[in-house]
Amino acid sequence: MKPIRWWTLGVLLVAAVMFLGGCALPRVTLFGDRDEPLKEYVLEGTDKGKVLLLSIDGTLSDRSQERLMRSRPSTVQQVVAYLRHAQRDPEIKALLLKINSPGGTVTASDILYHEIDAYKQRTGVKVVVAMMNVTASGGYYIALPADHIMAHPTTITGSIGVIFMRPGVSGLMEKTGLSVAVSKSGDQKDMGSPFRPETETDAALFQELTDKLAQRFLDLVARHRHLTAAQMEQVARAGVYLADQAEALGLVDEIGYLDDAVAKAKQMAGLSTDARVVAYRRSKIEDDTLYHPAIRYQGGDLSSLLPFMAPLSDTATADFHYIWPAAAGR
């Protein structure tokens, strides 16, 4: 009798979960609602003027995520689509960004920063950030264009810096007798290759790139937050902080809850306390609230059916990240 391969067990387990879903799990829609147009839903309020609530959750990336029988648009694609849609509505007077993210790739973070800042400049709307559980590194980077940053009392933020992790398997290959033949056009062409040990020259060049990208982050913090030299020196260590520590450092303006951030957005935009708070969805959500994520994809996702089989964070590949590794993969 042949042994059952691991992938066979995986397929059988997925089939079992989907079968049982007919009687025990919520409805599964294989292809979700990603192709539906964005529609506006009022979360609260009846008066004129609008506050747009936009949630940004998870790791920031400009790559689409390939999932079971479909792909999910990247964070960059999603957020830019929302901002373009919002730009066509002159009734929107404030943008409330609800951010729960440990950061992501350097480029994705920078694109989102640029798009949020450009939207603010084009429309003149007030931008308020409500930090949730974790708003660190790239999550903080994209908050910088805000006119006001409010942290939840238990928010973890900071990690203002860059990390470049690259896997190495040369030691393992040597032990197992495996090797990789490489032909290269220059002596630095295979920098960062996992198949050979890193040289001192490699390490120095990677550190130079890391320092330059970190300096860009720090320059933006200095531009938007106007910190003292002592505060900037502390921030440059790339540590993480609780909300009260971040407030003392000047990284956030206020500590409060999401409804406090809503009130602040209305006040800064000159709206009444009963102004509408709206969100864009691709399908109606029953009993919708401020806390629901902006984007919902139903079913058809192996990681949603079997969370323990979800792929590792993007940090598993060699890339420069504005990310807090301890919270990666959230």
Buried (B, 14 or more C-beta within 10 A) or exposed (E): EEEEEEEEEEEEEBEEBBEEBEEEEEEBEEEBBBEEEBEBBEBBBEEEBBBBBBBBBBBBBBBEBEBBEBEBBBBBBBBBBBBEBBBEBEEBBBBBBBBBBBBBBBBBBBBBBEBBBBBBEEBEBBBBBBBBBBBBBBBBBBBBBBBBBBBBEEBBBBBBBBBBBBEBBBEEBEEEEEEEEEEEEEEEEBBBBBBBEBEEEBEEBBEEEBEEBBEBBBEBBBEBBEBEEEBBEBBBEBBBBBBEBBBEBBBBBBBBEBEBBBBBBBBBBEBEEEBBBBBBBBEEBEEBEBEBBBBEBBBBBBEBBBEEEBEEBBBEEBBBBBBBBEBBBB
